[in-house]
Amino acid sequence: MNLNEPSPLNRAAKAAAPLLSSVMTHPLLSRLSLAADAYFNFLLGRGSGTGWDLASEVACAANTLGRDHAVIFDVGANRGEWSMMMQQLKPDSRVYMFEPSPDCQAILSSRGELKASLRPVGLSETAGSAQLYSSGPTDGSASLHERGETYFSHLDYKPVSVSLSTVDHEVEALGIDRIDFMKLDVEGHELSVLKGAKNTLKSRRINALAFEFGSGNINSRTFFRDFWDLLNEAGFAISRITPCGRLLPIQTYYEDLEYFRGVSNYLAVLK
């Protein structure tokens, strides 16, 4: 509803607002309202991307694969759960796991049942080195940006120096003709990874990708508008992944997409 439009309904809504606001700002009702708002947004996929339904996320990715022996980049592999589930669905796929954390690298190297290639680097806009901030071994919230969210305020993050590469460099180094799917779970650093894939995106060599957007983007100072502009220019259609695995297409950019509560998962498929 646009309250600036001169209609009888909008005039009535404006007239009722002071009274309704006095009721809704009662401490109990205001808490219930905030909880209801968070939950209904959650059902629409806003803030539901914290592993609530990992199986549906992996299934959405697998459904985009259009060839046998698909090439898959798992960027931010952590302990390899996503790659493991993907290989169960697509056993003929070639999975490359990118993980900068030394502790996670050790775990990934020891998992003999995981038939994937480990690349012991993080991906970014440029190659080099950086500080990875982690609260402990295999910390799923480890990030190349210092975490300042209230949700993680009780954790003590320590920096460790890690190596960085770029998608463009890795594609050439591995001799890959096309990335069928790229999963980005790098705690606010997703846009930098995409900027490091400039040539690969321009040549339309990435068929589909998934990325997170949420509280981590406060730390990296990135907006959903940045993803929208970059991916639309590269020819992708974007959808949000809901807890049940259903896709909600994002037809146009609107400011409500700047949703920083928790993490939301998005799927982008080349048109």
C-alpha positions in Angstrom: 0.0 0.0 0.0 1.3 3.4 -1.0 -0.1 5.9 1.6 0.8 8.8 -0.7 -1.8 7.7 -3.3 -5.1 9.7 -2.9 -7.6 6.9 -2.4 -10.3 6.4 0.2 -8.5 3.3 1.5 -5.3 5.2 2.0 -7.0 8.2 3.6 -8.7 5.8 6.1 -5.4 4.1 6.8 -3.7 7.4 7.6 -6.6 8.5 9.8 -6.5 5.2 11.8 -2.7 5.2 12.1 -2.3 7.2 15.4 -4.8 5.1 17.3 -3.5 1.8 15.9 0.1 2.9 16.6 -0.8 3.7 20.3 -2.1 0.1 20.6 0.8 -1.6 18.8 3.5 0.2 20.7 2.4 -1.4 23.9 5.5 -3.4 25.1 3.9 -6.8 24.8 2.3 -6.2 21.4 5.4 -4.5 20.0 7.4 -7.6 20.9 4.8 -9.9 19.3 4.8 -7.7 16.2 8.5 -7.9 15.8 8.5 -11.7 16.3 5.7 -12.1 13.7 7.5 -9.8 11.3 10.7 -11.9 11.6 8.9 -15.2 11.2 6.8 -14.2 8.1 9.9 -12.8 6.5 11.6 -16.1 7.3 8.9 -18.1 5.5 9.6 -15.9 2.4 13.3 -16.8 2.6 14.5 -13.6 4.3 16.9 -14.6 7.0 16.3 -18.3 6.5 19.7 -19.1 5.0 21.6 -20.3 8.1 21.5 -24.0 7.2 17.8 -24.3 8.0 17.2 -26.5 5.0 20.6 -27.3 3.5 19.1 -30.2 1.5 16.8 -27.8 -0.4 19.6 -25.4 -1.1 21.7 -28.2 -2.6 18.7 -29.5 -4.6 18.1 -26.0 -6.1 21.7 -26.0 -7.2 21.6 -29.5 -8.6 18.5 -28.6 -10.6 20.5 -26.0 -12.6 23.1 -28.5 -13.8 22.5 -29.3 -17.5 25.4 -31.6 -18.4 27.1 -34.7 -17.0 30.5 -34.2 -15.3 29.4 -30.7 -14.3 32.1 -28.3 -12.9 31.2 -27.0 -9.5 32.9 -24.4 -7.3 32.2 -24.6 -3.6 33.6 -21.2 -2.4 33.7 -21.2 1.4 33.7 -25.0 1.8 34.2 -25.1 5.6 34.0 -28.8 6.5 32.6 -29.9 3.2 28.9 -30.7 4.0 27.6 -28.8 0.9 30.0 -30.6 -1.4 29.3 -33.9 0.1 25.5 -33.5 -0.4 26.0 -32.3 -4.0 28.2 -35.3 -4.9 25.5 -37.6 -3.5 23.0 -36.0 -5.9 25.5 -35.6 -8.8 28.2 -38.2 -8.4 29.7 -37.5 -11.8 30.3 -33.8 -11.1 33.8 -32.3 -10.6 33.8 -30.3 -7.4 36.5 -27.8 -6.4 36.4 -26.7 -2.8 37.9 -23.3 -2.0 38.7 -22.8 1.7 41.2 -20.4 3.3 41.1 -21.7 6.9 44.0 -24.0 7.8 41.9 -25.9 10.3 39.1 -26.5 7.7 41.7 -27.5 5.1 43.0 -30.2 7.4 39.5 -31.6 7.9 38.7 -31.5 4.2 42.0 -33.3 3.3 41.3 -36.0 5.8 37.8 -36.8 4.5 38.5 -39.7 2.1 34.8 -40.1 1.3 34.8 -36.6 -0.2 35.7 -36.9 -3.8 36.5 -33.3 -4.5 39.6 -31.2 -5.2 40.7 -28.9 -2.4 42.0 -25.5 -3.3 43.6 -24.1 -0.1 42.8 -20.4 -0.8 40.0 -17.9 -0.4 38.6 -16.1 -3.4 38.4 -12.4 -3.7 38.6 -9.4 -6.1 42.4 -9.7 -6.3 45.0 -12.3 -5.4 47.3 -11.9 -2.4 46.8 -12.4 1.3 44.4 -11.1 4.0 43.3 -11.7 7.5 40.6 -14.3 8.2 38.8 -13.5 11.4 37.6 -16.7 13.2 36.2 -17.5 16.7 37.6 -21.1 16.6 38.4 -24.1 14.4 35.9 -24.7 11.6 34.0 -21.6 12.6 31.2 -21.2 10.1 31.1 -17.4 10.7 34.8 -16.9 9.9 35.1 -13.9 7.6 37.6 -11.7 5.8 35.8 -8.8 7.4 35.8 -8.1 11.2 32.4 -9.1 12.5 30.4 -6.4 14.2 26.9 -7.9 14.3 25.1 -8.0 17.6 24.4 -11.7 17.0 28.1 -12.6 17.2 29.0 -10.0 19.9 29.7 -12.8 22.4 32.3 -14.5 20.3 36.0 -13.6 20.4 37.4 -13.4 16.8 41.2 -13.9 16.2 42.9 -13.1 12.8 45.0 -15.5 10.9 46.8 -14.7 7.6 45.4 -16.6 4.6 46.1 -16.7 0.9 43.7 -15.3 -1.8 43.1 -16.0 -5.4 40.4 -15.0 -7.9 37.8 -16.9 -9.9 39.4 -15.7 -13.2 42.8 -17.0 -12.2 41.5 -20.3 -11.0 39.5 -20.9 -14.1 42.6 -20.4 -16.3 44.9 -22.3 -13.9 42.5 -25.3 -13.8 41.8 -25.2 -17.6 38.1 -25.0 -17.1 35.8 -24.1 -20.0 32.8 -23.4 -17.9 31.6 -23.3 -14.3 28.2 -25.0 -14.2 27.5 -23.9 -10.6 29.3 -21.7 -8.1 28.2 -21.6 -4.4 29.3 -18.5 -2.5 29.3 -18.7 1.3 32.0 -16.3 2.4 30.3 -14.3 5.2 29.9 -10.9 3.5 32.7 -11.2 0.9 30.5 -12.5 -1.9 30.6 -9.3 -4.0 34.4 -9.3 -3.9 34.4 -12.9 -5.2 32.1 -11.9 -8.1 34.3 -8.9 -8.9 37.2 -11.3 -9.2 35.2 -13.2 -11.7 34.9 -10.3 -14.1 36.3 -12.0 -17.2 34.5 -15.3 -16.5 31.2 -13.5 -16.1 31.7 -11.4 -19.2 32.4 -14.4 -21.3 29.2 -16.1 -19.9 31.2 -19.0 -18.5 29.3 -19.3 -15.3 25.9 -21.0 -15.8 24.5 -20.5 -12.3 25.5 -19.4 -8.8 24.2 -19.1 -5.3 25.1 -16.3 -2.9 24.3 -15.2 0.6 23.1 -11.7 1.6 22.6 -10.6 5.2 24.3 -9.3 8.3 27.8 -10.0 7.0 27.2 -7.4 4.3 27.0 -4.7 7.0 30.7 -5.5 7.7 31.7 -5.4 4.1 29.6 -2.3 3.4 27.8 -3.9 0.4 24.2 -3.7 -0.6 21.9 -6.0 -2.5 21.7 -3.3 -5.1 25.4 -4.0 -5.8 24.6 -7.7 -6.6 21.5 -6.7 -8.6 23.4 -4.4 -10.8 26.4 -6.7 -11.4 24.4 -9.9 -12.0 21.7 -8.2 -14.2 24.4 -6.7 -16.4 26.0 -10.2 -16.6 22.7 -11.6 -17.8 21.4 -13.5 -14.7 17.9 -13.9 -13.4 17.8 -13.8 -9.6 15.5 -15.7 -7.2 15.4 -16.1 -3.4 15.5 -19.6 -2.0 12.8 -20.2 0.6 13.0 -22.8 3.5 11.0 -25.3 1.5 13.3 -24.9 -1.5 10.8 -23.0 -3.6 12.2 -20.1 -5.6 10.8 -16.6 -5.4 11.9 -14.7 -8.6 13.1 -11.1 -8.0 11.7 -9.3 -10.9 12.9 -5.8 -10.1 15.1 -4.2 -7.4 13.3 -2.7 -4.5 14.7 -1.4 -1.2 13.1 -4.1 0.9 15.8 -6.4 -0.5 18.3 -4.7 1.8 17.4 -7.2 4.6 20.2 -7.6 7.1 18.5 -9.8 9.7 20.3 -13.2 9.5 21.2 -14.5 6.1 19.1 -14.9 2.9 20.1 -17.3 0.1 19.8 -16.3 -3.6 20.1 -18.3 -6.8 21.2 -16.6 -10.0 20.8 -18.4 -13.3 22.2 -17.3 -16.6 19.3 -16.3 -18.9 
